[in-house]
């Protein structure tokens, strides 16, 4: 039995055109015809016709930077210490539902706890779970003092953390081979190290020789390599080594831009976390006094450096760094497209093409869902608006009419407005300040009499009484 989708407008990624009076004909999970209704099969009795004549039909959105296992964390401890791997895997199912409901039919998760997201990927693939099509990394490979090696040496990177600490090149190579055996799609390297005095603000976590050797080995055994690199040195080493994606690249140098262009590296800026924290963080947030100011400086640098990279024809991808408390699942992801247009001055239609087509180039099986054409998976969204002309339309969740994946309209269980939290997910902080006598002087407090209300009364004793 076929399903006929009547489209008021249809985005054609082959021509970058929005076509009118088009019909998609679906059979099973795939499209068997895309084009004018008069040129394709006609409905037989009993076959379904869905009329979206008022709307735009376009491929499902894709995001290259979503952390499904992070659980909308409020601290690094929540990302790396609290919650068992089993609980995080189950929680990630709800995260995937929220992303799918928001129009994301495919995504890359570039670092997770254990193998939680490769497991979710496989559960979605086999039909055990509903969710986006997932391309998954495992734990991010880091060095001593690198990103993900957050905690004191006597704590290290526990097995439940999202980082995997390596202390030598042979250990790094062995880790890449083991992760590959365990089924990851991509290898993630944490290229930023400690804060330094160099012009890019951060020393690289690995040397050039180490980076090149790790990338060479990962690619030899068939895995893509993605890196976190906000600093200039890490981005340079990664670009020279020919990685597939540099996340952030906020302070990428001209030398690194030339290397990225020459090696075919893509950049995924991920501006959402920066801008949301600058714009929406509140004074009672623990990092309020310092982090938004640091991010404001980074956003200023990134707006210039990334535009230079774009002008140099370095390929760009779009990914939102969804998964933290400031970037919750399904809430803000589409804002990343608006930010790329606003801060990097990239035309709306180019940004839209990134999420609808270009991202698929590096997604698992991406060629099977990179267009709405015959033979492709029937993954699409129905949208009330024109984000190609007004990129801000894509931020409005109410404009998403329906989401289809694999030839079926997505129907999900009721999702509460906020993901419920288990008490074990929270760090066990007690106070936000030191309560000296000066601190409490003049502050509202309970009187001694009120404090003792309800307590049993005791008779005073006399020292030395018989």
Phi, psi and omega in degrees: 000137181259157172240133183250122180253109177276121186251126172296316174220146182225126177281125178253106184289341179292327182244357185060027182250152171258114186262152178251162176054053181245155177228135169259132176248121184251143172219115188066227183277349193240166176271131177252345176205140172219120181161190178303141182302325183290343185260358183243186178299154178252149183298137172268161177306133179091348178277153188270135173239124179247124185261108173248040186297341180268356194235168173268130174251127181216160179306153175302148178292156175227150182225129185266007184209075178233131180253094186288337182271354187283336175067030180059048188296147178257355181202163176295327178299322178293325178294318195249341188242320192263137181096128179291161176300322181296316179295320181296323179296318179292318178299325180295334176300315178296322177299317178297320177301317182294322177292319179295316179299330180279002176104003183266106180266354179207146179201163171248133174250105190267018171179133181213171175279127179057227176244032184299317186277322168305324177293317178296318176308313182291324179294322176292317182299319182277353179091007177289328183230151171270140179173175176293163170286126191247135167251124194236136164267173169258222177287143179286135180276125184227164178251172173301127183076005178274171173307142183084343172266063191283330196262165179304157184302329181283352172260313178072208177249095182299161182302335180274357184281164181274355176250147176239114185279128173240144185243007176200161178296316177302322178294322178296316179297317178297321178296318178299317180293319180294315179298322178297315177301323182282356168102017177289151176275325183225153174259130179254127175249133175268102188270346179271134176250214185289161174298136182222180181268003181287168188295335180272358174086341183222135171282151176289146180283337178234154175285170177298315181298318179296315181299312181299318181295319180294316180295318180300316182291318179300317181287329178300324182258020166087025180242143172284162180232129176237151184224149167267122180207096173277327185277162184292318186292315179297319178295321180296311181299319181294316180296316178300325182282347177080040176293167181276319181223133168254115175279134176082286181052036188298329182236038181295136182274167177297323178297318179291325177299316178297319179294318180297317179296320181289327183267353181078024177288143173259154176245134175239100191296317182055070183272349191296314183298318178302306187290321179296320181289322176298318189275325193241350179301147184247157184302335180274000173288135184303330183264007189299324186289343185226321192291314179303325178292320176299316182290328177296319177294320179295318180298322177298313179296318183295322181301324179280309185296317183290326177294322177297322178294319179296317179296333179276008176072022170291131180296139178246145175236167181238130178203143197256354186057042177286144176136353177259170180298330180275349179224065185292158186298130174073005186258315189237355191307319182291342178295334179304322180295319180295319181294322178295322177292320186284310187273333182254358177058041176267132182303147183305316183294331178287319178295318179298322179296327178301312184283332183270337186220303191300320179305325186300336181305329184245012178263149179303120180067021188301332181292345179273353178217034181265004179198159173263081182216168185302134179094345182271159172298142181273074177250113182204162175241151177250125194228138178257088181160187181223080182291345178288333177261324181232094185300333181297337179304326187291342179283342186276107183298333182287348178279346177278109185278308180214156174236130177242139176218129179060037176080006179233142173290132184286125172234126185241155175298162178303130177247123177299155182307324177237145176295126177300150181243140174272143181305329182287353177280342187270140170292147188267060175285150181248317184220157178258359184205171174268127183264075175282173178297325178295322181297316186274348182299124178081354179277149178301138179203166177284142174288161179300323181295316179295321181300327184269356181300133177088347178278147179297140179277138181241145177279135178296145179254156179254126181302131176085003180293147182287000000 
